[in-house]
Amino acid sequence: MEILRTSIGGVTYRGRTFKNITSQLKQNNVPEDYTPPPSEPLDKAPEGYMRISEDSKLWVPGSPEKLRTDASRLYCASGLYGGNAAMTAAAKAINQERDEAISQFLDGNMSQEELADTFERLLNKFRDACNENDFPTVLGLGRYQDEGLSEAFYSDFRAQILKQAVQRNDEEGKQYITGEIDTQRNWKYYNSDYYFLSEDALAALEKGLEQFLDHVDIEGFKLDIPDYKAERMDKHYNFNSSWSAYDGMCSWYGEADQFMNNYDAVPPKGFEWFYQSGGDADQHVFYLDGTVPTHVPFDPTDPLSATTWAAYRDSNGTRHFVSTDFAYEYSENDLKIVSSLLKFTGNKKEDAAFNRFMDCLQVCDRRYFDRNNLTWGIELWA
């Protein structure tokens, strides 16, 4: 059992007075080498303990880093919807404002400055709601609570920007699908307009965070933003990572880099790309004799058949379009770099940038990563 330290007469914290009732506590399975804490107030932290805030007489187990990490987990989206009904209602209302603001920005009806101000306002509103509703506990976590909730709120806001951008991208791409997507098929669409739009939104978010930090009134406040790329938090990093890892109806989640092998690649403006594989949920086509069928032109009912195209409009207003149909063979060779399938050749001055970006895109059949570390052969499909 872990014990909060208080003075004998009690201590006032966050408007409440806490008394020392250590003598009333009972412990089970006490280690033989356990030494009970002294009953008088302490000026120096016992080993493994720290003050909950600079001016507090409350001691809690752990380190600043651990408290900050624990707090951020409590305030993330999944941690908010628990037993505190008032906090749940407040969080839902704040998140609705957040989502509406992001939507307005992506629609072109809100400026970067307005989005930055909205982020700062909603973060302060979220902090106030946590304090008013005693979330996560009456005691709170001092400044580490504020650090944790700020990091979690920023991360969730960032992920929501990318989620909405990817959803809009994919809604646009649905018009190019042939037939119905089922469990055998997959498809992907990329419009670089959404990359640049999301980058503008993330820049506004960074500005809003700077404004918040400039105005925060907590001594020693420190905010450690996760390294989203290093920690493979793909839905928080950028449009490319979120798009590649998206687990909606047009993709599957497993290998996060399945469609993009370089998340830092900046697409040329005006670039579009589409890919679709075939398949029929009621039919399974297997080739037992080792032959590789051609499957050209594209057959939307055949799981070995696929098609892809790319397009852009050059500085003169001319639209360039390349496309190809191709076949899979259910082998380790089925992970294909898009530039090996498509090349722009109509404008030597501008084609190179678009071809280089297609070096970063890759496609494979729907089951490729399921089989990737297995022995290749027909027994996989038995």
Secondary structure as UniProt FT lines:
FT   TURN            8..9
FT   STRAND          11..13
FT   TURN            14..15
FT   STRAND          16..18
FT   HELIX           22..24
FT   TURN            32..33
FT   TURN            47..48
FT   STRAND          49..51
FT   TURN            54..55
FT   STRAND          59..61
FT   HELIX           64..75
FT   HELIX           77..80
FT   HELIX           85..107
FT   HELIX           112..132
FT   TURN            133..134
FT   HELIX           142..173
FT   HELIX           174..176
FT   TURN            183..184
FT   STRAND          187..191
FT   HELIX           192..215
FT   TURN            219..220
FT   TURN            228..232
FT   HELIX           234..237
FT   HELIX           239..245
FT   TURN            249..250
FT   TURN            256..257
FT   TURN            263..264
FT   TURN            269..270
FT   STRAND          272..277
FT   TURN            281..282
FT   TURN            300..301
FT   TURN            303..304
FT   STRAND          305..313
FT   TURN            315..316
FT   STRAND          319..327
FT   HELIX           332..334
FT   STRAND          336..337
FT   HELIX           338..340
FT   HELIX           348..358
FT   TURN            359..360
FT   STRAND          361..363
FT   TURN            366..367
FT   HELIX           368..371
FT   TURN            372..373
FT   HELIX           378..381
//
